[in-house]
C-alpha cells in the first residue's frame, strides 16, 4: 500500500517501511524514511535509478 512510496527499497525490510508511511518520526532514526521525501538521500540503500 504505502510501501509503494518507498519503491520497495532493496535490502530494506517491509516492516520499517510500513511504520515510515504511518509516521515520518523515524526520519532521525531510519535514513530509509528519508526516501519518502528525498529518494537521493536514503543512505545509499536506494536503487541505482535514484543516483542517476
C-alpha angles and dihedrals in degrees: 000000000000088000086081088076088062089051088223098291113223114248091011117114118233092233095072091042090060092053091046091058090046094051131001088208088106090068089099093047103032117043086193088074089063088070086070089070104013115027090183091061103055097117096263092298091109125099122269090256089067092058091050 
